[in-house]
Amino acid sequence: MEVFGVMGMSFGVMGMSLGTVGFVFGLISFVQTKKLTKTLKEKGILEEN
């Protein structure tokens, strides 16, 4: 039964790591999208809403 406990912990750590990476990637993508939207509005390519 010890093997399953170690495996479960390993998968838990991997899941948390991937979740954190996904969160950081999403946050960076959100900020970059906001910057792009702002730039396009300033240049008149995207109209103001």
N, CA and C atoms as a LAMMPS dump frame, in Angstrom:
ITEM: TIMESTEP
0
ITEM: NUMBER OF ATOMS
147
ITEM: BOX BOUNDS ff ff ff
-5.0000000000000000e+02 5.0000000000000000e+02
-5.0000000000000000e+02 5.0000000000000000e+02
-5.0000000000000000e+02 5.0000000000000000e+02
ITEM: ATOMS id mol type element x y z
1 1 1 N 0.816 -1.212 0
2 1 2 C 0 0 0
3 1 3 C 0.847 1.259 0
4 2 1 N 2.092 1.122 0.407
5 2 2 C 2.983 2.291 0.463
6 2 3 C 3.235 2.873 -0.925
7 3 1 N 3.279 2.006 -1.931
8 3 2 C 3.533 2.456 -3.309
9 3 3 C 2.434 3.398 -3.776
10 4 1 N 1.185 3.075 -3.453
11 4 2 C 0.072 3.913 -3.892
12 4 3 C 0.087 5.275 -3.206
13 5 1 N 0.534 5.317 -1.972
14 5 2 C 0.638 6.593 -1.263
15 5 3 C 1.678 7.497 -1.897
16 6 1 N 2.824 6.929 -2.258
17 6 2 C 3.891 7.71 -2.896
18 6 3 C 3.462 8.148 -4.292
19 7 1 N 2.802 7.24 -5.024
20 7 2 C 2.331 7.597 -6.367
21 7 3 C 1.293 8.713 -6.302
22 8 1 N 0.377 8.605 -5.347
23 8 2 C -0.653 9.628 -5.207
24 8 3 C -0.051 10.976 -4.888
25 9 1 N 0.953 10.985 -4.017
26 9 2 C 1.618 12.246 -3.678
27 9 3 C 2.359 12.809 -4.882
28 10 1 N 2.996 11.927 -5.66
29 10 2 C 3.722 12.375 -6.852
30 10 3 C 2.774 13.033 -7.848
31 11 1 N 1.628 12.368 -8.095
32 11 2 C 0.661 12.942 -9.029
33 11 3 C 0.06 14.231 -8.477
34 12 1 N -0.107 14.312 -7.182
35 12 2 C -0.61 15.537 -6.569
36 12 3 C 0.35 16.699 -6.763
37 13 1 N 1.642 16.44 -6.559
38 13 2 C 2.651 17.492 -6.75
39 13 3 C 2.711 17.91 -8.209
40 14 1 N 2.646 16.93 -9.12
41 14 2 C 2.658 17.266 -10.548
42 14 3 C 1.434 18.091 -10.919
43 15 1 N 0.284 17.726 -10.38
44 15 2 C -0.948 18.462 -10.681
45 15 3 C -0.882 19.896 -10.184
46 16 1 N -0.366 20.088 -8.989
47 16 2 C -0.241 21.448 -8.449
48 16 3 C 0.749 22.262 -9.283
49 17 1 N 1.84 21.638 -9.694
50 17 2 C 2.844 22.335 -10.504
51 17 3 C 2.253 22.769 -11.839
52 18 1 N 1.555 21.849 -12.494
53 18 2 C 0.954 22.186 -13.786
54 18 3 C -0.146 23.23 -13.635
55 19 1 N -0.883 23.157 -12.542
56 19 2 C -1.907 24.163 -12.278
57 19 3 C -1.31 25.543 -12.094
58 20 1 N -0.189 25.606 -11.378
59 20 2 C 0.489 26.886 -11.158
60 20 3 C 1.027 27.436 -12.471
61 21 1 N 1.631 26.579 -13.284
62 21 2 C 2.146 27.012 -14.589
63 21 3 C 1.001 27.526 -15.457
64 22 1 N -0.123 26.834 -15.447
65 22 2 C -1.291 27.268 -16.225
66 22 3 C -1.817 28.612 -15.762
67 23 1 N -1.842 28.821 -14.445
68 23 2 C -2.318 30.089 -13.901
69 23 3 C -1.401 31.237 -14.326
70 24 1 N -0.092 31.033 -14.214
71 24 2 C 0.868 32.074 -14.597
72 24 3 C 0.764 32.366 -16.084
73 25 1 N 0.668 31.32 -16.916
74 25 2 C 0.523 31.507 -18.359
75 25 3 C -0.747 32.291 -18.679
76 26 1 N -1.845 31.954 -18.034
77 26 2 C -3.099 32.669 -18.259
78 26 3 C -3.013 34.126 -17.854
79 27 1 N -2.349 34.39 -16.74
80 27 2 C -2.192 35.764 -16.27
81 27 3 C -1.364 36.592 -17.252
82 28 1 N -0.256 36.025 -17.718
83 28 2 C 0.6 36.721 -18.692
84 28 3 C -0.164 36.956 -19.991
85 29 1 N -0.912 35.957 -20.446
86 29 2 C -1.695 36.104 -21.678
87 29 3 C -2.741 37.199 -21.544
88 30 1 N -3.382 37.275 -20.391
89 30 2 C -4.396 38.302 -20.151
90 30 3 C -3.781 39.693 -20.226
91 31 1 N -2.634 39.878 -19.59
92 31 2 C -1.964 41.188 -19.595
93 31 3 C -1.538 41.565 -21.012
94 32 1 N -0.989 40.604 -21.756
95 32 2 C -0.552 40.895 -23.125
96 32 3 C -1.746 41.248 -24.019
97 33 1 N -2.872 40.587 -23.817
98 33 2 C -4.066 40.894 -24.601
99 33 3 C -4.565 42.303 -24.3
100 34 1 N -4.522 42.699 -23.024
101 34 2 C -4.931 44.06 -22.659
102 34 3 C -4.015 45.094 -23.312
103 35 1 N -2.708 44.831 -23.322
104 35 2 C -1.756 45.755 -23.959
105 35 3 C -2.02 45.854 -25.457
106 36 1 N -2.276 44.729 -26.104
107 36 2 C -2.548 44.723 -27.538
108 36 3 C -3.824 45.499 -27.849
109 37 1 N -4.86 45.285 -27.058
110 37 2 C -6.119 46.007 -27.256
111 37 3 C -5.909 47.505 -27.119
112 38 1 N -5.153 47.909 -26.119
113 38 2 C -4.884 49.33 -25.902
114 38 3 C -4.127 49.93 -27.085
115 39 1 N -3.113 49.21 -27.56
116 39 2 C -2.311 49.696 -28.696
117 39 3 C -3.162 49.818 -29.962
118 40 1 N -3.998 48.822 -30.222
119 40 2 C -4.833 48.857 -31.42
120 40 3 C -5.86 49.985 -31.351
121 41 1 N -6.385 50.263 -30.165
122 41 2 C -7.321 51.374 -30.014
123 41 3 C -6.623 52.706 -30.225
124 42 1 N -5.385 52.832 -29.735
125 42 2 C -4.635 54.082 -29.915
126 42 3 C -4.331 54.345 -31.383
127 43 1 N -4.069 53.28 -32.156
128 43 2 C -3.74 53.437 -33.577
129 43 3 C -4.984 53.552 -34.45
130 44 1 N -6.153 53.365 -33.871
131 44 2 C -7.398 53.486 -34.619
132 44 3 C -7.782 52.243 -35.381
133 45 1 N -7.079 51.163 -35.182
134 45 2 C -7.414 49.915 -35.875
135 45 3 C -8.641 49.27 -35.235
136 46 1 N -8.736 49.387 -33.939
137 46 2 C -9.864 48.834 -33.186
138 46 3 C -10.666 50.002 -32.636
139 47 1 N -11.962 49.986 -32.899
140 47 2 C -12.759 51.134 -32.45
141 47 3 C -13.09 51.029 -30.967
142 48 1 N -13.269 52.181 -30.333
143 48 2 C -13.587 52.261 -28.918
144 48 3 C -15.013 51.77 -28.693
145 49 1 N -15.234 51.052 -27.627
146 49 2 C -16.584 50.595 -27.279
147 49 3 C -16.991 51.29 -26.008
